[in-house]
């Protein structure tokens, strides 16, 4: 089976107490499952670094971020596969 290279997610910004900052959800933010390639300013899958919101460690990390109380939390996501 093909492995996902990242995910498009909806996130909610959190304040210093882990509460929703203003209630605004931001959709279509990209989470890379690759590594940063600094010389190329891309991830290891070729996605430009300036398009990446966060470098995650796979789908299990996306699930963990649904329960985050630090900076932001993931509301939902859709896995992205290489084209």
N, C-alpha and C positions, 0 to 999 in steps of 0.2 A: 504494500500500500504506500502511496505517496505521502511524504511527511510535509506538514504545513511549514511555510517559511515565516509566518507571522499571523496577525489578526487585526481586523478593523473592529474598533470597540466604541462604545458609548461610555464616557467617564463623567464623574461628578467631582468637582473640586471640593476639598474639605478644609476647614479652618484648623487652627492649632489645637482645638479640642476634639478633632475627629468628627465634627458635625458638618453638614452641608454648608458651604460658604455662602452661596446665594440661591441654591436650588436649580441653577442652570445646568442642564446636561449637554455635553459636547459629543457629537457623533462623528463617525468616520475618522477617528484618530488611529494612527497606525502603530502597532506594537511589533517590533522585529524579534524573531526567534534566532537571528544570526548574531554575528560578532561585528563590532565596528572595525572597518578597515581604514585607519586614519589617513594613509597616503592617498586613498581614493575618495575619501569623504562619503563612503557608502557602507552598507552592511555587507556581510559575506555573501549575500544573495544579489547584490547589485542595486539595492534600494538606496536612494540618496539619503544621507544622514539628516538633512534638513526637513525631510518628510516623515521622520520617525519621532514619535512622541516618547517612546520608552523602549528599552531593550529588555525583553522578558526571556525567561528560561523555559519556554515551551508552554503548552496548554495548561499544565498543572500550575504554572505561575499565574496565568490569567485567572484561574479559579481562586487562587490565594488572594489575588488583588480584588476580588469581589467582596472580601471581608476586610479590606484595608481601612485603617484609621489614620493614615499618614499621607498627606498632600492630596491624594485623589483615590477614588475607588472605581473599579470597573462595574458598570451596570449590566452590560451584556456584550457579546462579541461574536464575530463570525471569522472562522479560520480562513487564511489566504494561502493558496498553493501556487507554486511556480507555474508560469504560463508556457 
